[in-house]
Structures are given as C-alpha cells and as structure tokens.
Amino acid sequence: MDKFKYFLKYLKYVFSRKKRAIYIGCLGNNNLGDDAVYTGIVNMVKSKLVLYDINYAKVSSGSFFRKIYFPEPDYIILGGGTIIRKGKNESYLRLLNLFLDKYPNAKLLSLGAGVANTEFAQKIGFPTDIPAWIEFLNKCFFISIRGPLSKNILKNEWKINQEVEILYDPAIFHNQTKEIKAKNKTIGINFCDIIGRIHGFNQEAVGVFAKSLTQKLLDEEWIIWLYPTTPNDINYMIKILGEDIVSKVNIYKNCLDLNKSIDFFNSIDLFVGMRLHAIVFSSLSSTPFFAIEYEQKTSDFLKSIDLEEYVIRTDSLDVDEVLKKIHDIYQNVDILQDSIYQKMLFAKKEQVTRVKELLSRL
C-alpha cells in the first residue's frame, strides 16, 4: 500500500507542468494535526507547485521510484510543526541538508514552521544546533513561521539576517466554520502522553489532573467526549481515567478524518485539551476552548490569533481553577464564539495575503 501511494505521488510529481517542490515535515505518525498542516500547505501552493513529501518517519518510502528518475525540484520546503530544533546530523535539518546537497539549485522555503524554545529543548534532551539552523535559514528564499514566539527566537535571539514572516499555523488554511451552539453542556476533552517532555516534567500529574477534572464534570452532569488527534490519545485517556469513568463518557473515533473532526467540534459547546492541533481545530470551528499547554508551541499559536488568555501550563494545573474557566466559557459561549470567529477570520485573511505574495515570487 505504501509503495502504491508513493508511486502515485511520484507520477504526479514527474508529469506535472507546475514547478516542483520536495516537502520535509512531520508526517507518517498517524497524527491528524501533522496531516492537517501538510494538506493546508498543499492547498496554499497548489496553483504554482506540486509537492512530493518525504516521509520523516520512514525516509525510504518511495526511494525505489526516486532512483529510477526524479526531476530536480525547484524548491525544498520546510513544512509546519515545531521542527526547527535538534542538530544538523539528525531529524529535519539532516534531511534538508541531504536534499540540498543533492539538489543545490533548489530554493529553500519555510512555511509555517515552529521554533522550539531553546532552553526547553535542552531540558527535554532535544538541544538545538543554533549555528547550523542559522546557516540553513540564512540560505532560505522565504522564511515564514507559526507565531510571534517563533519569530522572536529567530530575529531577536538568533539574529537571522533574512526577513521572517508570521504565516500562522498552516492548518488554519482549511475552511473556517461556525454553527450556533446547542448549549446542552457538551464538552470535548483531550489529554495525551508526551512521556514527560512537558512543562514540569511530570506526566503522572497530568493523569491525576485529567481524572479529577473529568470526574467533577461528570458530577456536574456534563456530556463528555474524549477527543484524540491520534489513536494513542484514546489509549492514554482510557488508561488514566479508568474503567468506571470511561463507561460514563463518549469516545470520538474518526480521529484521522479532518472534515469529520471539524463537524465534531461544531457539535460540542466547548473544548479543553492538550494537543495543539485539537486547539487549532476548535478555533477553526469557532468553538470556545481552554488549552492545556505542555510546551511553548501552544502559546505561540494562541498569541498569533490573540487568544493567549485561554491557557494553563502543565506545571500549573489546578482542577478548581480550570473548572471555573469552563463555567465562565460556558456562560459566555455566544460572545466567545463570535470573538474566535472574527480573530480566525482576520488570521486567515492575513495568511492568504502572505501566501499570495509568496506565490507571486515563485
């Protein structure tokens, strides 16, 4: 199946009359957030470019066809996700340099990437090779990143010579929706296992918090849905919540279908969750949310859309405080929904404008 999929991509890339680009980003992990970023970028540039993605999790995918005949790409794209981190001989930078060495005439583009907080990356064992990234980024034809925190790192800390644009998260390029909330106390929740690489480095505390919050919501007679962006989220939530609680909640299962996920967010009154792209999907549907931040990428996105007040970090979790936030959000659902809709509408227009400017230069 994997070979057939890459054969079709190979044919589209080889025979396209458009300019060609290799896409390097976080793909192949069965994660809807990664897929939404990629398809957002595909839709952004499809009028000018055909993309051939390199499977980060399995780089060898499609390599047989690439050895037969592979037209030189016009561009190499660094995609979205928090992927500006680690060293030149590992992860995404290794792949970027590998393909740049092979295709030295290709222009480099960064489209909505996130930059890892340098101090936090060091603490979780993913230290950033800053000189190597600066060298790469200063070669780029166009640099755009996800939000203001990422831009601050590149411009003020790393002193990148190139102009840096804020493109927002690429996933917001998907259609924005807004449906009137039923106000029947329906809430979606998401917790995930980041194996301790979180603010506070205490994954166990997240589990305790999640169980306590879910039980209190049940006591208040909320209709609860467990929402994942990857199948692993469901396994984790079932494990930490326990059989008794899980028997009293609903489980959303179409976690790899973006359109159905947006429909799901339209059906709930509000959302509380950890996964960044679950928060992005909630924003796309103008569904009020409260984010649980495990690393700075959540604030990077929230600041970009001017909604940074709706977040708590995993090293500051307080069940009563979050429950109060949920009550406040529910009481003001209509107002908050309109606010999110307008802020996302503005962000999308800004994103479209910047994409048009880029495409005019390709």
HELIX and SHEET records of a PDB file:
HELIX    1   1 ASP A    2  PHE A   15  1                                  14    
HELIX    2   2 LEU A   32  VAL A   45  1                                  14    
HELIX    3   3 SER A   63  ILE A   68  1                                   6    
HELIX    4   4 SER A   91  LYS A  102  1                                  12    
HELIX    5   5 THR A  118  LYS A  123  1                                   6    
HELIX    6   6 ILE A  130  LEU A  137  1                                   8    
HELIX    7   7 PRO A  148  ASN A  152  1                                   5    
HELIX    8   8 ILE A  153  GLU A  157  3                                   5    
HELIX    9   9 PRO A  170  PHE A  173  5                                   4    
HELIX   10  10 GLN A  203  ASP A  219  1                                  17    
HELIX   11  11 PRO A  231  VAL A  246  1                                  16    
HELIX   12  12 LEU A  258  SER A  267  1                                  10    
HELIX   13  13 LEU A  276  LEU A  284  1                                   9    
HELIX   14  14 LYS A  297  SER A  304  1                                   8    
HELIX   15  15 VAL A  319  GLN A  331  1                                  13    
HELIX   16  16 VAL A  333  ARG A  361  1                                  29    
SHEET    1   A 5 LEU A  49  ASN A  55  0                                        
SHEET    2   A 5 LYS A  19  GLY A  25  1                                        
SHEET    3   A 5 TYR A  75  LEU A  78  1                                        
SHEET    4   A 5 LYS A 107  VAL A 115  1                                        
SHEET    5   A 5 GLY A  81  ILE A  84  1                                        
SHEET    1   B 6 LEU A  49  ASN A  55  0                                        
SHEET    2   B 6 LYS A  19  GLY A  25  1                                        
SHEET    3   B 6 TYR A  75  LEU A  78  1                                        
SHEET    4   B 6 LYS A 107  VAL A 115  1                                        
SHEET    5   B 6 PHE A 142  ILE A 145  1                                        
SHEET    6   B 6 VAL A 164  ILE A 166  1                                        
SHEET    1   C 6 ASN A 250  ILE A 251  0                                        
SHEET    2   C 6 ILE A 223  LEU A 226  1                                        
SHEET    3   C 6 THR A 186  ASN A 190  1                                        
SHEET    4   C 6 LEU A 270  GLY A 273  1                                        
SHEET    5   C 6 PHE A 289  GLU A 293  1                                        
SHEET    6   C 6 VAL A 311  ARG A 313  1                                        
END                                                                             
